[in-house]
Amino acid sequence: MTTIQTSYYARYKGENAVSIALSKPQWYTNCREYKKLAPSWAPLNKYKQNKDEEFYIEQYYKDVLDKLDPKQVYEELGEDAVLLCWEKSGEFCHRRLVGVWLENKLGIEIKEFTL
């Protein structure tokens, strides 16, 4: 069985790509968008200024994840989706927050895509 994975635009070029960012690169046309998981502009801009991860996590849950049903999100994404945003592997980003949220709520494992 396959499961949802995470990655970033510059690394993943395969099928099942799903952008969960506010915007995607213009050159990246091989993906669908799932805006329900996109962060809000205000907390994102504040994070870019002060790098306060705790604030960002709290706001992302409040603004986005707490309003969603994880089972419905999983079903809408599809079990073989690869969730994409801008940050490279290992950098702080919301796709990892989504992965942890799905893991905790559904008891599944979400891994970062590797070549």
C-alpha positions as CSV (number, residue, x, y, z in Angstrom):
1,M,0.0,0.0,0.0
2,T,1.2,3.5,-0.8
3,T,0.6,6.4,1.4
4,I,0.8,10.2,1.3
5,Q,4.3,11.7,1.1
6,T,5.6,15.2,1.3
7,S,8.2,17.0,-0.9
8,Y,9.0,20.4,-2.5
9,Y,8.6,21.7,-6.0
10,A,12.3,21.6,-7.0
11,R,12.6,17.9,-6.0
12,Y,9.3,16.2,-7.0
13,K,8.3,16.1,-10.6
14,G,6.2,12.9,-10.6
15,E,2.6,12.1,-10.8
16,N,0.2,12.6,-7.9
17,A,1.7,16.0,-7.0
18,V,-0.5,18.2,-4.9
19,S,0.4,21.8,-4.1
20,I,-0.7,22.8,-0.6
21,A,0.9,26.3,-0.7
22,L,-0.7,29.6,-1.3
23,S,0.9,29.7,-4.7
24,K,3.0,27.4,-6.8
25,P,5.8,28.1,-9.3
26,Q,4.5,29.1,-12.7
27,W,6.8,26.5,-14.3
28,Y,5.2,23.7,-12.1
29,T,2.2,22.6,-14.1
30,N,2.2,18.9,-13.3
31,C,0.1,19.2,-10.1
32,R,-3.3,19.9,-8.7
33,E,-3.8,22.4,-5.9
34,Y,-5.5,21.7,-2.6
35,K,-5.9,25.2,-1.1
36,K,-7.7,23.9,2.1
37,L,-4.2,23.2,3.5
38,A,-2.6,26.4,2.4
39,P,-1.5,28.7,5.2
40,S,-3.0,32.1,5.8
41,W,-0.9,35.1,4.6
42,A,-0.7,37.0,7.9
43,P,1.0,34.3,10.0
44,L,3.2,33.3,7.1
45,N,4.4,36.9,6.6
46,K,5.0,37.2,10.4
47,Y,7.0,34.0,10.4
48,K,9.1,35.2,7.5
49,Q,10.0,38.3,9.6
50,N,10.7,36.7,13.0
51,K,11.1,32.9,12.4
52,D,8.8,32.2,15.4
53,E,7.9,28.6,14.7
54,E,5.8,28.2,17.9
55,F,3.5,31.1,16.8
56,Y,3.3,29.8,13.3
57,I,2.3,26.3,14.4
58,E,-0.3,27.7,16.7
59,Q,-1.8,29.9,14.0
60,Y,-1.7,27.2,11.4
61,Y,-3.6,24.8,13.6
62,K,-6.1,27.6,14.5
63,D,-6.6,29.0,11.0
64,V,-6.4,25.7,9.0
65,L,-6.1,22.3,10.6
66,D,-8.5,22.7,13.4
67,K,-11.2,23.5,10.8
68,L,-10.7,20.4,8.8
69,D,-11.7,16.7,9.1
70,P,-8.5,14.7,8.6
71,K,-10.3,11.7,7.2
72,Q,-12.0,13.8,4.6
73,V,-8.7,15.5,3.7
74,Y,-7.0,12.2,3.3
75,E,-9.8,10.9,1.0
76,E,-9.8,14.1,-1.1
77,L,-6.0,14.0,-1.4
78,G,-5.8,10.3,-2.3
79,E,-3.6,7.8,-0.6
80,D,-0.8,8.2,-3.1
81,A,-0.6,12.1,-3.1
82,V,2.7,13.9,-2.7
83,L,2.1,17.1,-0.9
84,L,4.3,20.0,-2.1
85,C,5.3,23.4,-0.9
86,W,8.4,25.6,-1.4
87,E,10.8,24.7,1.4
88,K,13.5,22.1,1.0
89,S,13.6,18.9,3.0
90,G,14.6,19.5,6.6
91,E,13.5,23.2,6.6
92,F,10.6,24.3,8.8
93,C,7.4,24.2,6.7
94,H,3.7,23.6,6.9
95,R,3.7,20.4,4.9
96,R,5.5,18.6,7.8
97,L,2.8,20.0,10.1
98,V,0.2,18.5,7.8
99,G,2.1,15.2,7.8
100,V,2.2,15.1,11.6
101,W,-1.4,16.1,11.9
102,L,-2.5,13.2,9.5
103,E,-0.2,10.8,11.3
104,N,-1.7,11.7,14.7
105,K,-5.3,11.8,13.7
106,L,-5.3,8.8,11.3
107,G,-2.5,6.5,12.7
108,I,-0.7,6.5,9.3
109,E,2.9,7.4,8.4
110,I,3.7,10.3,6.2
111,K,7.3,10.3,4.9
112,E,9.3,12.9,2.9
113,F,9.8,11.7,-0.7
114,T,13.3,10.6,-1.4
115,L,14.8,9.9,-4.8
